[in-house]
Amino acid sequence: MIEVNNTKKPIDISKIHTLFFDLDNTLYPKSCGLAGQVSKRITQYMGNILQLPEEQVDKIRNQYYQTYGLTLKGLMQHHSVDIHHYLDYVHGGLELQNFLKNDDRLRAILGSINPLIKKIIFSNADLGHCQRVMKALNINDQFDGILEYLELMDYSKPHPTSYQMAMKKAQTTDPSGCVFFDDVVDNLVAAKDAGFITVLVGSSTDNVNVDFSISEIHDLVTIFPHLIMPQHNLQASTSEIINTASSESSTLITSEASS
């Protein structure tokens, strides 16, 4: 499902040159349970480090998240936690095969996108986690680059600088041709402020703070069918969308964004 607003803000989709994708809860659904397992391991790690019961850990963790945007930043600031030790525990011990499987449909969609359009992972997770998740989904060879936490560090999403770093990674200075897919509204609002086209993934409800809302990442073809190379034969419903779009002469669409 796709939701598009009617606030009369035109977006010229013919100028799109780069697609940025968040990783966790964006390229796979939150319902798979992986996010819950990561959260559990963060709480366990903090409990071990701080020697506090879970109730107090949750309170501190929430404070760090609200203040720093990431729990890890708070732990580094207040408890001198080693970043690699934290990441190895939280992400390194995950048994991804229990949560993720090859996503042939997503692979086909990514592979059918015009090769002139860059596709880049833009995540607050570390490189190792990004690579493992991409491999588990069997899409690890479908991207042109990864911008991850150890590069972003103090400028992780939604810091305004992170979006400038993303454009640098894509070797572009034109934000109007950048599309960002994420499941976190705050990250998308900041991206929109930077001039990106924004897509909220995992919500079937429209949100005036972003340009588009889709239920799952596969629905990207319903928003941007012109990015799909015509020789690729995706699912029938997708093909119908592409054929319909190709018969339309206009490349201007009305977005759900607030002005």
N, C-alpha and C positions, 0 to 999 in steps of 0.2 A: 504494500500500500504506500502511496505517496501523498503527501499533503503539500499544497502550494497556496500561498496567501494571495490576496488581491489588493495590495497596498500600492499598486501601480508603479513599482520600482522596476525598470527594465534591466535585464541582464543579457548581455550579448554573448551567448554561448558559443558563437563562432570563434571567439578569441581565446578559448580555453587552451592552455598549453601544458599545464601541470596538475596532476591529481595527487594530493597529499592524503594519506590514510593513517589514522590512529590505528593501534594494534588491538589491545585488549578490549573486549566487549564491542568492538566495531567490526573486525574481520571475522569474528565468530560471535554467536549470541550469548548474552549474559546467562541465559537459562542453562547453558551447558554445565555450570557449576564451578568453572575454573576460577572465576573472580572470588567466589566464596572461599575457595581453598587458599588463594593468595592472602586474603584478608585474615584467615585463620592462622596462617604461618607468620604474618606480621605481628599479630597479637601474641603468639607463642614466643617469638623472638624478643619482643619488648618485655614480656613477663620474665624471661630468662635474664635479660640484661638489667632490668630495673628491680628485679626481685619483689614484684608487687602482684597482688591478686588481679584477676582478669577485669573486675569492675573498675579498679583504679587505672589499669592500663588503657581501657577503652576511653576513659575520660581524658587522659593525657594524650592519647593518640588523636582524639577529635580536636583537641586544642592545637596540636602541632599541624594537623591538616588545615585547620581554619587559618592559622597564622602563616604557614609556610607553603601551603599548597600540596606538599608531600610530607608524609610521616617521616621519611628518611631525613629530610632536611632538618626537622626538629631534633631527631636523634643525633645527628652530626653536630648540631649547634650546642645542644645541652648536655650530651653524654659522650661526646668524642667517639661515636661509633664509627668503625672502619667500614667504608662504603662497600668494599668487596666482600667482607664478612657478612654484611647484611644481605647483599644481593645473592650470595651463594646459598644462604639459608632460605630466603623467601622464594626465590625463583629457581635456584639450582636443584632443589630437592623435589620439584614438582614432577609427577608422573603424568605427562601430558596425554599419553595414550588413553588414560582413563576419562579424559574430557573432550579431546579433539580427534577428528578423523579427517582423512582426505576430503577436501571439498571440490569435487570435480566441476560443479556448476560455477563456483567462483573462479576456479582456474580457467575455465572456458571463457568467462566474461573478461577477465583480465587479459587473457591472451588474444582476445578479439579487438581490444582497444587499439586505435590507430597508433602505430609505433612512434609517430612524431610527438605523441602526448607522453610526457614523463610521468612515471608512477613512483612515488616515494613514500616509504613508511616514516611517520612523524610521531614518535612515541616518547612518553616519559619513562618507559621501561629501558633496561640496559640492553646492549647489543646481543648478548648471549641469549637472553629470553626472547627477544624479537626473532632471532634466527631459528630457535627451537620451535616457536609457535608457527612460523612460516613453513618450516619443514613438516611439522605435524599436519598442516593443512594442505601440503603439497603445492604451495604457491611460492616457494623460496626463489624460484628463477623468474618470477614475473615482475620484479621491481628493479628500478634503476638506482636505488640508493636507500639508505636508512639513516635517519637523524634520530639519535637515541640519547638516553639520559647522561651518559658519560661525556657526551659532546655538549649537551645543553647545560648541565649542572645548575648553577644559580639562575639560569634563564629558562628553566623548564616551563612548559605550558601551565598557565596562561600568560606568562610574562610576555610583554610586547616584543621584547628582543628575540624571543624564540621564533617568531614568524618572519623576522628579518633573516635569521639564521636558516630557516627553511627555504626561503627564496634564494639565499646564497648557495645552499646545497643543490638547488635546482638550476643554478646559474641563470637566474632571471631577476629583473628589477621591476617586473610588471605584476603587481598583485591582482589586478582585475582578471587575469587569465588563470589564476590559481583557485582550485576547488579543494576544500578541506572537509573530510568525513570524520566525524568524531561522535562519541556517545555522551560527552560532557558539555552541557550548554555553556558553562563559563569559558571553556576553551574555544568554543565556536564564536561567542560574543567577541572575545579578544581578536580572533582571526578576522571577523567581520570588520572590526575597527581598523585592522591592518589593510583592509581592502579586498579580502578573499571572498569568494562565493562559499557559503557554508551549508553543510548538510548534516542534520542531526540523525544519527543512526540508532535504531532500536525503539523508536517511538512512532506510533500511528496517529498521534495527536499533533496538530499544528502548533508552532511556537513562534510568536512574533519576533523573537530575538534572533532567529536564524532564517536562512533563505528557503530551505526545504527540510521536510521531515520524512524519513522512510523507515519502514518496519525492520528491514534487514539490508545488508550491504548489497545483496543481489539486485535490489531494486534500483541501483544506480542507473541501469539501462533505461528505466522509465523516465528519468530526468534528462539524461544526456544520450539519447539514442544515436545522435549524429557522430558520436565518438567511436562507435562500433564499425569496424571494417565490413563492407557489404558482402564480402565472400564468406564470412563466418556465419554458420548456421547454429544459432543457439536454440533454446527451447521455443516451441511454437508461439507461445504468448509473446516472447521477446521479439521474435521475428516479425510478428504483426505490428508491434510497436514501432520497430525500426522502419518497416515499409510505410506505415502511416506517416511517420515523421519525415521520411525522405520526400514525400509528396508535398510537403508544406514549404513555402518559399521563404518564410520569415525565420530569422534566427534570433529574434528578440522574444523573450518570455517574461511574464510577470512573476515576480518572486514574492515570497512570504515575508520578506524582511521589513522591519521598520526603517524609516528613513533616518 
